[in-house]
Amino acid sequence: MKPDQQFRGFSRETFSFLRELGRHNDKTWFEAHRGVYEEHALGPLRALVSDVADFMLGIDLSFEVAPAVGKTISRIYRDTRFSRDKSPFRDHLWIVFKRSGQDWARYIPGYFLEIGPTSYRYGLGFYDAAPDLMARFRQQIDDDPDSFLRAVTWFGRQKVFTLEGELYKRPLGRDKPEPIRTWYQYKSFYLTCNRPIDATILSPRFAGQLRKHFGLAAPLYHYIHRLAAQVLATRS
């Protein structure tokens, strides 16, 4: 733990609040418990962003790192305009480190942490990768498989993240060697570490763990970012 670290861990009250919000999802209940939200949910999220910010800028100087709602921290109010679910509040909250811009989620992956009533997860990935980016991804693997393998060599040596995402209905790259074959068949992918609420996230040491694990995935982030720059340059 760094001497100037702000994050002291989430608390049991953090997750109790999210569970109760799921059961009492209305404005009257929320306003009566706003203080709990600000102290045990929003406060720790802001502190965590502040403690991880400099490290994330070391990965990408263009990341948004302001510890603010609507910047790195999710809004607790849901946008119900186009949703059948009209419940006004989210019972899951998250932080994300990403580049600014409308297309960031489709062309450049973001680092995320999401907390819910009974579990949490963190990792790196796309919300919905653009088809032209994924086509360029596979073409680059075909053209230069060694550079891709250097970007993902670390993945086979770790036990933190699993690879998830949407697969093509008709598998691609069945003639490719592993690990290329596994990655080749994804329409959109993300790396995630899924865990139940445990002692780690309730501890100040979670900030250091997040920095360490986010750093593991940096070679893959940089690899995809270079491809995205090429694709976006052809569209401008």
CYANA upper distance limits for C-alpha pairs under 8 A (distance plus 0.5 A):
  1 MET  CA      5 GLN  CA      7.22
  1 MET  CA    204 PRO  CA      7.30
  1 MET  CA    205 ARG  CA      6.52
  1 MET  CA    208 GLY  CA      7.55
  5 GLN  CA     51 ASP  CA      6.58
  6 GLN  CA     47 ALA  CA      5.75
  6 GLN  CA     48 LEU  CA      7.69
  6 GLN  CA     50 SER  CA      7.98
  6 GLN  CA     51 ASP  CA      7.03
  7 PHE  CA     44 PRO  CA      6.60
  7 PHE  CA     47 ALA  CA      5.30
  7 PHE  CA     48 LEU  CA      5.70
  7 PHE  CA     51 ASP  CA      7.34
  7 PHE  CA    204 PRO  CA      6.33
  7 PHE  CA    207 ALA  CA      7.51
  8 ARG  CA     44 PRO  CA      7.86
  8 ARG  CA    202 LEU  CA      8.30
  8 ARG  CA    203 SER  CA      6.68
  8 ARG  CA    204 PRO  CA      4.78
  9 GLY  CA     44 PRO  CA      7.35
  9 GLY  CA    201 ILE  CA      6.46
  9 GLY  CA    202 LEU  CA      4.97
  9 GLY  CA    203 SER  CA      4.80
  9 GLY  CA    204 PRO  CA      5.09
  9 GLY  CA    205 ARG  CA      8.07
  9 GLY  CA    206 PHE  CA      7.32
 10 PHE  CA     14 THR  CA      6.74
 10 PHE  CA     40 HIS  CA      7.36
 10 PHE  CA     41 ALA  CA      7.93
 10 PHE  CA     44 PRO  CA      6.60
 10 PHE  CA    201 ILE  CA      6.63
 10 PHE  CA    202 LEU  CA      5.21
 10 PHE  CA    203 SER  CA      7.49
 11 SER  CA     15 PHE  CA      7.75
 11 SER  CA     40 HIS  CA      7.09
 11 SER  CA    202 LEU  CA      6.08
 12 ARG  CA     16 SER  CA      6.69
 12 ARG  CA    202 LEU  CA      8.06
 13 GLU  CA     17 PHE  CA      6.35
 13 GLU  CA     36 VAL  CA      8.26
 13 GLU  CA     40 HIS  CA      6.78
 14 THR  CA     18 LEU  CA      7.06
 14 THR  CA     36 VAL  CA      8.42
 14 THR  CA     37 TYR  CA      8.03
 14 THR  CA     40 HIS  CA      5.43
 14 THR  CA     41 ALA  CA      5.87
 15 PHE  CA     19 ARG  CA      6.68
 15 PHE  CA    116 GLY  CA      7.42
 15 PHE  CA    117 PRO  CA      5.42
 15 PHE  CA    118 THR  CA      7.34
 16 SER  CA     20 GLU  CA      6.67
 16 SER  CA    117 PRO  CA      7.35
 17 PHE  CA     21 LEU  CA      6.47
 17 PHE  CA     36 VAL  CA      7.69
 17 PHE  CA     37 TYR  CA      7.58
 17 PHE  CA    117 PRO  CA      8.36
 18 LEU  CA     22 GLY  CA      6.78
 18 LEU  CA     91 ASP  CA      5.54
 18 LEU  CA     92 HIS  CA      7.52
 18 LEU  CA    116 GLY  CA      7.16
 18 LEU  CA    117 PRO  CA      5.55
 19 ARG  CA     23 ARG  CA      7.14
 19 ARG  CA     91 ASP  CA      7.48
 19 ARG  CA    117 PRO  CA      5.36
 19 ARG  CA    118 THR  CA      8.33
 20 GLU  CA     24 HIS  CA      6.50
 21 LEU  CA     25 ASN  CA      5.75
 21 LEU  CA     29 TRP  CA      8.35
 21 LEU  CA     30 PHE  CA      7.73
 21 LEU  CA     89 PHE  CA      8.16
 21 LEU  CA     90 ARG  CA      8.46
 21 LEU  CA     91 ASP  CA      6.59
 22 GLY  CA     90 ARG  CA      8.17
 22 GLY  CA     91 ASP  CA      6.02
 24 HIS  CA     29 TRP  CA      6.85
 25 ASN  CA     29 TRP  CA      7.64
 25 ASN  CA     30 PHE  CA      7.89
 25 ASN  CA     87 SER  CA      6.63
 25 ASN  CA     88 PRO  CA      7.19
 25 ASN  CA     89 PHE  CA      6.72
 26 ASP  CA     30 PHE  CA      6.83
 26 ASP  CA     87 SER  CA      7.56
 26 ASP  CA     88 PRO  CA      6.96
 26 ASP  CA     89 PHE  CA      7.90
 27 LYS  CA     31 GLU  CA      6.50
 27 LYS  CA     88 PRO  CA      7.86
 28 THR  CA     32 ALA  CA      6.85
 29 TRP  CA     33 HIS  CA      6.88
 30 PHE  CA     34 ARG  CA      6.19
 33 HIS  CA     37 TYR  CA      7.07
 34 ARG  CA     38 GLU  CA      6.72
 35 GLY  CA     39 GLU  CA      6.58
 36 VAL  CA     40 HIS  CA      6.16
 36 VAL  CA     41 ALA  CA      7.90
 37 TYR  CA     41 ALA  CA      5.55
 37 TYR  CA     42 LEU  CA      6.63
 38 GLU  CA     42 LEU  CA      5.33
 38 GLU  CA     43 GLY  CA      6.18
 39 GLU  CA     43 GLY  CA      5.67
 39 GLU  CA     44 PRO  CA      7.97
 40 HIS  CA     44 PRO  CA      6.83
 41 ALA  CA     45 LEU  CA      6.79
 42 LEU  CA     46 ARG  CA      6.68
 43 GLY  CA     47 ALA  CA      6.77
 44 PRO  CA     48 LEU  CA      6.50
 45 LEU  CA     49 VAL  CA      6.74
 45 LEU  CA     67 PRO  CA      8.31
 45 LEU  CA     73 ILE  CA      7.72
 45 LEU  CA     95 ILE  CA      7.78
 46 ARG  CA     50 SER  CA      6.75
 46 ARG  CA     67 PRO  CA      5.43
 46 ARG  CA     68 ALA  CA      7.31
 46 ARG  CA     73 ILE  CA      8.10
 47 ALA  CA     51 ASP  CA      6.76
 47 ALA  CA     67 PRO  CA      8.02
 48 LEU  CA     52 VAL  CA      6.72
 48 LEU  CA    207 ALA  CA      6.84
 49 VAL  CA     53 ALA  CA      6.22
 49 VAL  CA     65 VAL  CA      7.44
 49 VAL  CA     66 ALA  CA      8.07
 49 VAL  CA     67 PRO  CA      5.99
 49 VAL  CA     72 THR  CA      8.02
 49 VAL  CA     95 ILE  CA      8.04
 50 SER  CA     54 ASP  CA      8.40
 50 SER  CA     65 VAL  CA      8.09
 50 SER  CA     66 ALA  CA      8.07
 50 SER  CA     67 PRO  CA      6.57
 51 ASP  CA    207 ALA  CA      7.37
 52 VAL  CA     56 MET  CA      6.80
 52 VAL  CA    207 ALA  CA      7.23
 52 VAL  CA    210 LEU  CA      8.30
 52 VAL  CA    211 ARG  CA      6.88
 53 ALA  CA     57 LEU  CA      6.79
 53 ALA  CA     65 VAL  CA      5.94
 53 ALA  CA     66 ALA  CA      8.41
 54 ASP  CA     58 GLY  CA      6.94
 55 PHE  CA     59 ILE  CA      7.41
 55 PHE  CA    211 ARG  CA      7.24
 56 MET  CA     60 ASP  CA      6.92
 56 MET  CA     61 LEU  CA      8.25
 56 MET  CA     63 PHE  CA      7.67
 56 MET  CA     65 VAL  CA      8.31
 56 MET  CA     97 PHE  CA      7.97
 56 MET  CA    211 ARG  CA      8.36
 57 LEU  CA     61 LEU  CA      4.98
 57 LEU  CA     62 SER  CA      7.59
 57 LEU  CA     63 PHE  CA      6.73
 57 LEU  CA     65 VAL  CA      8.30
 59 ILE  CA    215 GLY  CA      8.22
 59 ILE  CA    218 ALA  CA      7.12
 62 SER  CA     98 LYS  CA      8.44
 62 SER  CA     99 ARG  CA      6.27
 62 SER  CA    100 SER  CA      8.29
 63 PHE  CA     97 PHE  CA      6.44
 63 PHE  CA     98 LYS  CA      5.53
 63 PHE  CA     99 ARG  CA      5.20
 63 PHE  CA    100 SER  CA      7.78
 64 GLU  CA     71 LYS  CA      7.30
 64 GLU  CA     72 THR  CA      7.16
 64 GLU  CA     97 PHE  CA      6.53
 64 GLU  CA     98 LYS  CA      6.38
 64 GLU  CA     99 ARG  CA      6.49
 64 GLU  CA    100 SER  CA      7.23
 65 VAL  CA     71 LYS  CA      7.99
 65 VAL  CA     72 THR  CA      6.71
 65 VAL  CA     97 PHE  CA      7.02
 66 ALA  CA     71 LYS  CA      6.78
 66 ALA  CA     72 THR  CA      6.81
 67 PRO  CA     71 LYS  CA      7.55
 67 PRO  CA     72 THR  CA      6.47
 67 PRO  CA     73 ILE  CA      7.28
 68 ALA  CA     72 THR  CA      6.50
 68 ALA  CA     73 ILE  CA      6.27
 69 VAL  CA     73 ILE  CA      4.99
 69 VAL  CA     74 SER  CA      6.20
 69 VAL  CA     75 ARG  CA      6.33
 70 GLY  CA     74 SER  CA      6.35
 70 GLY  CA     75 ARG  CA      6.70
 72 THR  CA     95 ILE  CA      5.71
 72 THR  CA     96 VAL  CA      5.61
 72 THR  CA     97 PHE  CA      6.62
 73 ILE  CA     93 LEU  CA      8.25
 73 ILE  CA     94 TRP  CA      6.50
 73 ILE  CA     95 ILE  CA      5.01
 73 ILE  CA     96 VAL  CA      7.18
 74 SER  CA     93 LEU  CA      6.45
 74 SER  CA     94 TRP  CA      5.97
 74 SER  CA     95 ILE  CA      6.68
 75 ARG  CA     93 LEU  CA      8.10
 76 ILE  CA     89 PHE  CA      6.07
 76 ILE  CA     90 ARG  CA      5.77
 76 ILE  CA     91 ASP  CA      8.21
 76 ILE  CA     93 LEU  CA      7.35
 77 TYR  CA     88 PRO  CA      6.33
 77 TYR  CA     89 PHE  CA      5.16
 77 TYR  CA     90 ARG  CA      6.77
 78 ARG  CA     87 SER  CA      8.00
 78 ARG  CA     88 PRO  CA      5.88
 78 ARG  CA     89 PHE  CA      5.75
 78 ARG  CA     90 ARG  CA      6.52
 79 ASP  CA     83 SER  CA      8.15
 79 ASP  CA     88 PRO  CA      8.15
 80 THR  CA     84 ARG  CA      7.95
 80 THR  CA     85 ASP  CA      7.32
 80 THR  CA     86 LYS  CA      5.89
 80 THR  CA     87 SER  CA      8.00
 80 THR  CA     88 PRO  CA      7.58
 91 ASP  CA    116 GLY  CA      6.85
 91 ASP  CA    117 PRO  CA      7.40
 92 HIS  CA    114 GLU  CA      7.32
 92 HIS  CA    115 ILE  CA      6.14
 92 HIS  CA    116 GLY  CA      4.94
 92 HIS  CA    117 PRO  CA      7.58
 93 LEU  CA    114 GLU  CA      6.20
 93 LEU  CA    115 ILE  CA      5.98
 93 LEU  CA    116 GLY  CA      7.18
 94 TRP  CA    112 PHE  CA      7.46
 94 TRP  CA    113 LEU  CA      5.89
 94 TRP  CA    114 GLU  CA      4.62
 94 TRP  CA    115 ILE  CA      6.62
 95 ILE  CA    112 PHE  CA      6.15
 95 ILE  CA    113 LEU  CA      5.86
 95 ILE  CA    114 GLU  CA      7.11
 96 VAL  CA    110 GLY  CA      6.92
 96 VAL  CA    111 TYR  CA      6.02
 96 VAL  CA    112 PHE  CA      4.85
 96 VAL  CA    113 LEU  CA      7.09
 97 PHE  CA    110 GLY  CA      6.13
 97 PHE  CA    111 TYR  CA      5.60
 97 PHE  CA    112 PHE  CA      6.93
 98 LYS  CA    104 TRP  CA      7.68
 98 LYS  CA    108 ILE  CA      8.38
 98 LYS  CA    109 PRO  CA      7.70
 98 LYS  CA    110 GLY  CA      5.23
 98 LYS  CA    111 TYR  CA      7.18
 99 ARG  CA    104 TRP  CA      6.69
 99 ARG  CA    108 ILE  CA      8.13
 99 ARG  CA    110 GLY  CA      8.17
100 SER  CA    104 TRP  CA      7.06
103 ASP  CA    107 TYR  CA      6.66
103 ASP  CA    108 ILE  CA      8.33
104 TRP  CA    108 ILE  CA      5.58
104 TRP  CA    109 PRO  CA      7.54
104 TRP  CA    110 GLY  CA      8.44
105 ALA  CA    109 PRO  CA      6.56
105 ALA  CA    110 GLY  CA      7.57
105 ALA  CA    126 PHE  CA      5.98
105 ALA  CA    127 TYR  CA      5.81
105 ALA  CA    128 ASP  CA      6.90
105 ALA  CA    129 ALA  CA      7.45
106 ARG  CA    126 PHE  CA      6.72
106 ARG  CA    127 TYR  CA      7.05
106 ARG  CA    128 ASP  CA      5.73
106 ARG  CA    129 ALA  CA      4.73
106 ARG  CA    130 ALA  CA      5.45
107 TYR  CA    126 PHE  CA      8.15
107 TYR  CA    129 ALA  CA      6.52
107 TYR  CA    130 ALA  CA      6.61
107 TYR  CA    133 LEU  CA      6.94
107 TYR  CA    225 HIS  CA      8.37
107 TYR  CA    228 ALA  CA      6.11
108 ILE  CA    126 PHE  CA      7.54
108 ILE  CA    224 ILE  CA      7.42
108 ILE  CA    225 HIS  CA      6.36
108 ILE  CA    228 ALA  CA      6.91
109 PRO  CA    124 LEU  CA      6.91
109 PRO  CA    125 GLY  CA      5.18
109 PRO  CA    126 PHE  CA      5.20
109 PRO  CA    127 TYR  CA      8.27
109 PRO  CA    221 TYR  CA      7.42
109 PRO  CA    224 ILE  CA      8.26
109 PRO  CA    225 HIS  CA      8.37
110 GLY  CA    124 LEU  CA      6.12
110 GLY  CA    125 GLY  CA      6.11
110 GLY  CA    126 PHE  CA      7.03
111 TYR  CA    122 TYR  CA      8.01
111 TYR  CA    123 GLY  CA      6.19
111 TYR  CA    124 LEU  CA      4.94
111 TYR  CA    125 GLY  CA      7.20
111 TYR  CA    214 PHE  CA      7.79
112 PHE  CA    122 TYR  CA      5.81
112 PHE  CA    123 GLY  CA      6.02
112 PHE  CA    124 LEU  CA      6.76
113 LEU  CA    120 TYR  CA      7.87
113 LEU  CA    121 ARG  CA      6.28
113 LEU  CA    122 TYR  CA      4.65
113 LEU  CA    123 GLY  CA      7.25
114 GLU  CA    120 TYR  CA      6.07
114 GLU  CA    121 ARG  CA      5.89
114 GLU  CA    122 TYR  CA      6.70
115 ILE  CA    119 SER  CA      6.77
115 ILE  CA    120 TYR  CA      4.86
115 ILE  CA    121 ARG  CA      7.17
116 GLY  CA    120 TYR  CA      6.35
118 THR  CA    196 PRO  CA      6.57
118 THR  CA    197 ILE  CA      6.32
119 SER  CA    194 ASN  CA      7.96
119 SER  CA    195 ARG  CA      6.21
119 SER  CA    196 PRO  CA      4.59
119 SER  CA    197 ILE  CA      5.43
120 TYR  CA    194 ASN  CA      6.61
120 TYR  CA    195 ARG  CA      6.02
120 TYR  CA    196 PRO  CA      6.70
120 TYR  CA    197 ILE  CA      7.08
121 ARG  CA    192 THR  CA      6.95
121 ARG  CA    193 CYS  CA      5.78
121 ARG  CA    194 ASN  CA      4.93
121 ARG  CA    195 ARG  CA      6.58
122 TYR  CA    192 THR  CA      6.02
122 TYR  CA    193 CYS  CA      5.90
122 TYR  CA    194 ASN  CA      7.47
123 GLY  CA    161 PHE  CA      7.73
123 GLY  CA    190 TYR  CA      7.82
123 GLY  CA    191 LEU  CA      5.73
123 GLY  CA    192 THR  CA      4.93
123 GLY  CA    193 CYS  CA      6.64
123 GLY  CA    214 PHE  CA      7.42
124 LEU  CA    190 TYR  CA      6.18
124 LEU  CA    191 LEU  CA      5.65
124 LEU  CA    192 THR  CA      7.21
124 LEU  CA    214 PHE  CA      8.18
124 LEU  CA    217 ALA  CA      7.78
124 LEU  CA    221 TYR  CA      8.41
125 GLY  CA    189 PHE  CA      6.67
125 GLY  CA    190 TYR  CA      4.36
125 GLY  CA    191 LEU  CA      6.47
126 PHE  CA    188 SER  CA      7.23
126 PHE  CA    189 PHE  CA      6.91
126 PHE  CA    190 TYR  CA      6.56
128 ASP  CA    188 SER  CA      6.61
129 ALA  CA    133 LEU  CA      7.48
129 ALA  CA    134 MET  CA      7.41
129 ALA  CA    187 LYS  CA      7.69
129 ALA  CA    188 SER  CA      5.57
129 ALA  CA    189 PHE  CA      8.15
130 ALA  CA    134 MET  CA      6.96
130 ALA  CA    188 SER  CA      8.49
131 PRO  CA    135 ALA  CA      6.59
131 PRO  CA    187 LYS  CA      7.88
132 ASP  CA    136 ARG  CA      6.68
132 ASP  CA    231 VAL  CA      7.82
133 LEU  CA    137 PHE  CA      6.59
133 LEU  CA    227 LEU  CA      7.74
133 LEU  CA    228 ALA  CA      6.86
133 LEU  CA    231 VAL  CA      6.88
134 MET  CA    138 ARG  CA      6.80
134 MET  CA    187 LYS  CA      7.30
134 MET  CA    188 SER  CA      7.96
135 ALA  CA    139 GLN  CA      6.70
136 ARG  CA    140 GLN  CA      6.51
136 ARG  CA    227 LEU  CA      7.46
136 ARG  CA    231 VAL  CA      7.87
137 PHE  CA    141 ILE  CA      6.88
137 PHE  CA    224 ILE  CA      8.10
137 PHE  CA    227 LEU  CA      7.35
138 ARG  CA    142 ASP  CA      6.76
138 ARG  CA    184 TYR  CA      6.80
139 GLN  CA    143 ASP  CA      6.62
140 GLN  CA    144 ASP  CA      6.29
140 GLN  CA    145 PRO  CA      7.79
140 GLN  CA    148 PHE  CA      8.43
141 ILE  CA    145 PRO  CA      5.07
141 ILE  CA    146 ASP  CA      8.45
141 ILE  CA    147 SER  CA      8.32
141 ILE  CA    148 PHE  CA      6.58
141 ILE  CA    180 ILE  CA      8.41
144 ASP  CA    148 PHE  CA      7.53
145 PRO  CA    149 LEU  CA      6.71
146 ASP  CA    150 ARG  CA      6.72
147 SER  CA    151 ALA  CA      6.94
148 PHE  CA    152 VAL  CA      7.02
148 PHE  CA    223 TYR  CA      8.02
149 LEU  CA    153 THR  CA      6.15
149 LEU  CA    180 ILE  CA      8.22
151 ALA  CA    219 PRO  CA      5.47
151 ALA  CA    220 LEU  CA      5.52
151 ALA  CA    223 TYR  CA      6.96
152 VAL  CA    156 GLY  CA      7.98
152 VAL  CA    219 PRO  CA      7.65
152 VAL  CA    220 LEU  CA      6.66
153 THR  CA    157 ARG  CA      7.77
154 TRP  CA    158 GLN  CA      7.15
154 TRP  CA    216 LEU  CA      7.69
155 PHE  CA    161 PHE  CA      8.29
155 PHE  CA    217 ALA  CA      8.41
160 VAL  CA    192 THR  CA      8.48
160 VAL  CA    193 CYS  CA      6.38
160 VAL  CA    213 HIS  CA      8.05
161 PHE  CA    191 LEU  CA      6.13
161 PHE  CA    192 THR  CA      5.54
161 PHE  CA    193 CYS  CA      5.31
162 THR  CA    191 LEU  CA      6.06
162 THR  CA    192 THR  CA      6.02
162 THR  CA    193 CYS  CA      7.01
163 LEU  CA    189 PHE  CA      7.42
163 LEU  CA    190 TYR  CA      6.47
163 LEU  CA    191 LEU  CA      5.32
163 LEU  CA    192 THR  CA      7.21
164 GLU  CA    189 PHE  CA      6.11
164 GLU  CA    190 TYR  CA      5.96
164 GLU  CA    191 LEU  CA      6.72
164 GLU  CA    192 THR  CA      7.79
165 GLY  CA    186 TYR  CA      7.18
165 GLY  CA    187 LYS  CA      7.93
165 GLY  CA    188 SER  CA      6.05
165 GLY  CA    189 PHE  CA      4.67
165 GLY  CA    190 TYR  CA      6.41
166 GLU  CA    186 TYR  CA      6.31
166 GLU  CA    187 LYS  CA      5.94
166 GLU  CA    188 SER  CA      5.96
166 GLU  CA    189 PHE  CA      7.00
167 LEU  CA    171 PRO  CA      8.06
167 LEU  CA    185 GLN  CA      6.35
167 LEU  CA    186 TYR  CA      4.93
167 LEU  CA    187 LYS  CA      5.91
167 LEU  CA    188 SER  CA      7.82
168 TYR  CA    172 LEU  CA      7.74
168 TYR  CA    185 GLN  CA      6.54
168 TYR  CA    186 TYR  CA      6.60
168 TYR  CA    187 LYS  CA      6.41
171 PRO  CA    185 GLN  CA      6.19
172 LEU  CA    181 ARG  CA      8.26
172 LEU  CA    184 TYR  CA      6.91
172 LEU  CA    185 GLN  CA      5.45
173 GLY  CA    181 ARG  CA      6.01
173 GLY  CA    184 TYR  CA      6.47
173 GLY  CA    185 GLN  CA      7.06
174 ARG  CA    181 ARG  CA      6.73
175 ASP  CA    181 ARG  CA      7.98
176 LYS  CA    180 ILE  CA      6.67
176 LYS  CA    181 ARG  CA      5.51
177 PRO  CA    181 ARG  CA      6.26
178 GLU  CA    182 THR  CA      7.06
179 PRO  CA    183 TRP  CA      7.39
180 ILE  CA    184 TYR  CA      6.44
181 ARG  CA    185 GLN  CA      7.21
182 THR  CA    186 TYR  CA      8.31
197 ILE  CA    201 ILE  CA      7.41
198 ASP  CA    202 LEU  CA      7.33
199 ALA  CA    203 SER  CA      6.83
200 THR  CA    205 ARG  CA      7.41
200 THR  CA    206 PHE  CA      6.19
201 ILE  CA    205 ARG  CA      8.43
201 ILE  CA    206 PHE  CA      5.92
202 LEU  CA    206 PHE  CA      8.06
205 ARG  CA    209 GLN  CA      6.95
206 PHE  CA    210 LEU  CA      6.61
207 ALA  CA    211 ARG  CA      6.88
208 GLY  CA    212 LYS  CA      6.69
209 GLN  CA    213 HIS  CA      6.60
210 LEU  CA    214 PHE  CA      6.37
211 ARG  CA    215 GLY  CA      6.53
212 LYS  CA    216 LEU  CA      7.05
213 HIS  CA    217 ALA  CA      7.54
214 PHE  CA    218 ALA  CA      7.29
217 ALA  CA    221 TYR  CA      6.88
218 ALA  CA    222 HIS  CA      6.67
219 PRO  CA    223 TYR  CA      6.69
220 LEU  CA    224 ILE  CA      6.75
221 TYR  CA    225 HIS  CA      6.56
222 HIS  CA    226 ARG  CA      6.72
223 TYR  CA    227 LEU  CA      7.14
224 ILE  CA    228 ALA  CA      6.59
225 HIS  CA    229 ALA  CA      6.72
226 ARG  CA    230 GLN  CA      7.05
227 LEU  CA    231 VAL  CA      6.84
228 ALA  CA    232 LEU  CA      6.46
229 ALA  CA    233 ALA  CA      6.48
230 GLN  CA    234 THR  CA      7.16
231 VAL  CA    235 ARG  CA      7.30
232 LEU  CA    236 SER  CA      6.97
